[in-house]
Amino acid sequence: MAGFKTEPSVWRRVSEINPNLDTRVRILGKIIDPQEGFFVMDDGSGNITVSYSDESPKPEELKQGLLVRVIGFVIPSEPIELQAEIIHDMSKLNTKYLDILRS
């Protein structure tokens, strides 16, 4: 019996996400507007709304200014949104490595 395989995520900047080609992406940016069940983040190329469930692995507190990496599914709405699978706290990342991490 074949096992279930999740499509790999690809690094994208918000401005590069194409809902016709991208299904599952990884983005890195700062939370600019945290709300209950979703937040808006900015990666320097644009903003995107990221929704999440209580079951999504995430940092204890999602606060404004927190640097996060989101792995999630592209929701082809207008504007494009993400449904987060995993949200990682990247606040301890040395910011001089951001361009390397994004490449």
C-alpha distance (Angstrom), angle and dihedral (degrees) to the residues before:
residue distance angle dihedral
M1 . . .
A2 3.79 . .
G3 3.79 117.1 .
F4 3.76 126.2 -126.7
K5 3.78 111.8 -94.0
T6 3.79 123.3 -160.9
E7 3.77 116.0 -144.1
P8 3.82 110.4 -109.9
S9 3.78 117.4 -107.5
V10 3.79 120.4 -120.5
W11 3.81 127.9 -146.6
R12 3.78 111.4 -108.3
R13 3.75 137.5 166.5
V14 3.80 111.7 -131.5
S15 3.81 91.0 -109.8
E16 3.84 90.4 53.9
I17 3.81 98.5 53.4
N18 3.80 110.3 117.8
P19 3.82 112.8 -170.5
N20 3.82 89.7 -159.3
L21 3.83 91.8 59.3
D22 3.81 107.5 19.4
T23 3.79 120.8 72.9
R24 3.80 103.0 159.5
V25 3.81 122.5 22.4
R26 3.82 143.4 173.9
I27 3.78 118.7 -140.5
L28 3.78 132.5 177.2
G29 3.78 123.8 -153.1
K30 3.79 148.6 112.0
I31 3.77 126.1 -74.6
I32 3.80 108.2 -117.4
D33 3.82 101.7 171.5
P34 3.82 117.8 24.0
Q35 3.82 116.6 -167.8
E36 3.80 134.9 164.7
G37 3.82 107.6 -73.7
F38 3.80 96.2 -0.1
F39 3.79 144.6 36.6
V40 3.78 138.6 -165.6
M41 3.79 116.0 -123.5
D42 3.80 133.5 -170.1
D43 3.80 123.2 -150.7
G44 3.80 96.8 -179.2
S45 3.81 93.4 -96.8
G46 3.80 97.3 65.1
N47 3.79 147.1 -43.7
I48 3.79 128.7 -85.0
T49 3.79 134.5 -176.9
V50 3.81 113.3 -124.9
S51 3.80 118.9 -164.0
Y52 3.79 122.6 -163.8
S53 3.78 139.7 178.8
D54 3.78 130.0 -132.3
E55 3.81 87.6 -103.8
S56 3.84 93.7 56.8
P57 3.83 111.1 107.9
K58 3.81 104.9 -116.4
P59 3.80 143.3 147.2
E60 3.79 117.2 -75.6
E61 3.81 91.8 -109.3
L62 3.79 126.1 27.7
K63 3.79 102.6 -158.8
Q64 3.78 136.7 167.2
G65 3.80 112.7 -81.3
L66 3.83 95.2 21.4
L67 3.82 112.8 139.8
V68 3.82 108.7 -132.1
R69 3.78 140.1 173.3
V70 3.79 113.4 -142.8
I71 3.78 125.3 -161.8
G72 3.76 110.9 -168.1
F73 3.77 153.2 125.2
V74 3.80 122.3 -78.5
I75 3.79 113.7 -118.4
P76 3.81 105.1 -153.5
S77 3.80 96.5 -141.5
E78 3.78 128.8 126.4
P79 2.97 105.6 -73.8
I80 3.81 99.1 25.6
E81 3.82 115.6 -111.0
L82 3.81 136.0 -171.8
Q83 3.80 130.1 -132.2
A84 3.81 103.0 -148.8
E85 3.78 121.4 -134.1
I86 3.81 94.7 175.2
I87 3.81 132.3 10.4
H88 3.82 116.2 -164.4
D89 3.80 124.8 -163.5
M90 3.82 104.7 -128.0
S91 3.82 96.9 173.7
K92 3.81 92.1 119.1
L93 3.81 92.1 55.0
N94 3.80 113.2 117.0
T95 3.81 100.4 -118.0
K96 3.81 92.9 -142.2
Y97 3.82 85.7 72.9
L98 3.81 95.3 55.3
D99 3.82 95.1 98.0
I100 3.81 90.7 48.1
L101 3.80 91.2 49.5
R102 3.80 92.4 48.4
S103 3.82 93.9 50.7
